[in-house]
């Protein structure tokens, strides 16, 4: 009888305590839902709210690292895309996840990156904990209301004219237009 009572108490405690945790639980970004708000650090150390930066613009947020070959390969396309799009309606932005900010600064200078780059030390505070990024590169496309409309894992041909048309449609409608994958030409 003692073992039955001990078992019952143990079971009760296990069930009761399983719902308790002091870990903060973050909702990861979901298509069709507002992107979580977070604070990013510029390469000069300035803190900026994603909500303020992204306001009323279609955003292409690329999470990358200097040591990642596919990230390095797609960087010229992101630079071209940022130059193709009107700055008052669109924002191409990078979130580097390197452990040292100097590597990022050197890369940006060497490769003439013309769009804003922010830094998430080691990718832990924003990339992993808030965005749920575990592979690089990963790109989030948000509409003007801050809603996630697309999430692209891996390198992508961002500078194609078709992508510009898709981003303009997102600006006008808030959604990704229905297209065939064959319409996007791979390099």
C-alpha positions as CSV (number, residue, x, y, z in Angstrom):
1,X,0.0,0.0,0.0
2,X,2.9,2.3,0.8
3,X,4.4,1.9,-2.6
4,X,1.0,2.6,-4.3
5,X,0.7,5.9,-2.4
6,X,4.3,6.8,-3.2
7,X,3.7,6.0,-6.8
8,X,0.5,8.1,-6.9
9,X,2.2,11.1,-5.3
10,X,5.2,10.7,-7.6
11,X,2.9,10.6,-10.7
12,X,1.0,13.6,-9.4
13,X,4.2,15.6,-8.9
14,X,5.5,14.6,-12.3
15,X,2.4,15.7,-14.1
16,X,2.1,18.9,-12.1
17,X,5.7,19.9,-12.5
18,X,5.9,19.0,-16.2
19,X,4.0,22.2,-17.0
20,X,6.3,24.4,-14.9
21,X,9.4,26.0,-16.4
22,X,11.4,29.2,-15.9
23,X,12.5,29.1,-19.5
24,X,11.0,31.8,-21.7
25,X,9.0,30.4,-24.5
26,X,9.2,32.4,-27.7
27,X,6.7,32.1,-30.6
28,X,8.7,31.4,-33.7
29,X,7.8,33.3,-36.9
30,X,4.9,31.7,-38.8
31,X,3.7,32.5,-42.4
32,X,0.7,34.6,-42.3
33,X,1.4,36.0,-38.8
34,X,3.2,39.2,-37.6
35,X,6.9,38.8,-37.2
36,X,8.1,39.0,-33.6
37,X,9.6,42.3,-32.6
38,X,13.3,42.3,-31.6
39,X,16.2,44.7,-31.2
40,X,19.1,44.5,-33.6
41,X,22.6,45.9,-33.1
42,X,24.2,47.7,-36.1
43,X,27.9,47.2,-36.9
44,X,28.6,50.5,-35.1
45,X,26.9,49.3,-32.0
46,X,23.6,51.2,-32.3
47,X,20.4,49.4,-31.1
48,X,17.4,49.5,-33.4
49,X,13.9,48.0,-33.1
50,X,12.9,45.8,-35.9
51,X,9.4,47.2,-35.7
52,X,10.7,50.8,-36.4
53,X,13.1,49.7,-39.1
54,X,10.6,47.5,-41.0
55,X,7.6,49.9,-40.7
56,X,5.6,50.2,-43.9
57,X,8.1,48.5,-46.1
58,X,8.4,45.1,-47.7
59,X,11.4,43.5,-46.0
60,X,13.9,40.9,-47.2
61,X,15.7,39.9,-44.0
62,X,18.6,37.7,-44.7
63,X,20.2,35.8,-41.8
64,X,23.8,34.8,-42.8
65,X,27.4,34.3,-41.6
66,X,30.7,35.2,-43.2
67,X,32.0,31.6,-42.9
68,X,29.0,30.2,-44.8
69,X,29.7,29.4,-48.5
70,X,26.1,29.7,-49.7
71,X,25.7,33.0,-47.8
72,X,28.8,34.4,-49.5
73,X,27.5,33.1,-52.8
74,X,24.2,34.8,-52.6
75,X,25.5,38.1,-51.2
76,X,26.1,39.7,-54.7
77,X,22.4,39.0,-55.6
78,X,21.2,40.6,-52.4
79,X,23.4,43.7,-53.1
80,X,21.9,43.9,-56.6
81,X,18.4,43.4,-55.3
82,X,18.8,46.2,-52.8
83,X,20.0,48.5,-55.6
84,X,17.0,47.5,-57.9
85,X,14.3,48.3,-55.3
86,X,13.1,51.8,-54.3
87,X,14.3,52.5,-50.7
88,X,11.1,54.2,-49.7
89,X,9.1,50.9,-50.2
90,X,11.5,48.1,-49.7
91,X,14.3,47.1,-47.3
92,X,16.9,44.5,-47.8
93,X,18.7,43.9,-44.6
94,X,21.3,41.4,-43.3
95,X,21.6,39.9,-39.9
96,X,25.1,38.4,-39.5
97,X,25.6,35.7,-37.0
98,X,29.3,35.6,-36.7
99,X,30.9,35.4,-33.2
100,X,33.1,38.5,-33.9
101,X,31.8,41.7,-35.3
102,X,35.1,42.5,-36.9
103,X,34.8,39.6,-39.4
104,X,31.4,41.1,-40.5
105,X,32.8,44.6,-40.8
106,X,35.7,43.3,-42.9
107,X,33.4,41.3,-45.2
108,X,31.0,44.2,-45.7
109,X,33.9,46.5,-46.7
110,X,35.7,43.9,-48.9
111,X,32.5,43.0,-50.8
112,X,31.0,46.5,-50.9
113,X,27.8,45.5,-49.3
114,X,25.5,48.4,-49.9
115,X,22.5,47.5,-47.7
116,X,22.2,47.6,-43.9
117,X,23.9,44.8,-41.9
118,X,23.2,44.1,-38.3
119,X,24.9,41.7,-36.0
120,X,23.6,38.9,-33.7
121,X,26.7,37.7,-31.7
122,X,26.9,34.0,-32.5
123,X,23.4,33.9,-33.8
124,X,21.9,33.1,-30.4
125,X,19.9,36.1,-29.3
126,X,17.9,36.7,-32.5
127,X,18.6,34.1,-35.2
128,X,18.1,31.0,-33.0
129,X,16.0,32.1,-30.1
130,X,13.6,34.5,-31.9
131,X,13.7,33.5,-35.6
132,X,14.4,29.8,-35.2
133,X,17.2,29.8,-37.7
134,X,19.4,26.7,-37.6
135,X,20.8,26.7,-41.1
136,X,22.3,29.5,-43.1
137,X,21.4,31.4,-45.1
138,X,17.7,31.9,-44.3
139,X,15.7,34.7,-45.5
140,X,12.4,36.1,-44.3
141,X,10.1,38.2,-46.5
142,X,7.6,40.5,-44.7
143,X,4.8,42.5,-46.1
144,X,4.2,46.2,-45.2
145,X,2.2,45.2,-42.2
146,X,5.1,43.1,-40.8
147,X,3.5,39.8,-41.6
148,X,5.8,37.0,-42.7
149,X,4.8,36.0,-46.2
150,X,7.7,33.8,-47.2
151,X,10.7,32.0,-45.6
152,X,13.5,30.8,-47.8
153,X,16.1,28.4,-46.5
154,X,19.3,28.2,-48.5
155,X,20.8,30.4,-51.2
156,X,18.5,32.0,-53.7
157,X,18.7,34.1,-57.0
158,X,17.5,37.3,-55.4
159,X,18.5,39.6,-58.2
160,X,16.3,38.1,-60.9
161,X,13.6,40.4,-62.5
162,X,11.0,37.8,-61.5
163,X,11.8,38.4,-57.8
164,X,11.5,42.1,-58.2
165,X,8.0,41.6,-59.7
166,X,7.1,39.2,-56.8
167,X,8.2,41.7,-54.2
168,X,6.3,44.5,-55.9
169,X,3.2,42.3,-55.8
170,X,3.8,41.8,-52.1
171,X,4.0,45.5,-51.7
172,X,0.7,46.0,-53.5
173,X,-1.3,43.1,-52.1
174,X,0.5,42.0,-49.0
175,X,0.8,38.4,-50.3
176,X,3.0,36.3,-52.5
177,X,1.4,36.0,-55.9
178,X,0.6,32.5,-57.1
179,X,3.5,31.5,-59.5
180,X,5.0,28.4,-60.8
181,X,8.5,27.5,-59.5
182,X,9.7,27.2,-63.1
183,X,9.0,31.0,-63.5
184,X,12.0,31.8,-61.2
185,X,15.1,31.2,-63.1
186,X,18.0,29.6,-61.2
187,X,21.5,30.9,-62.0
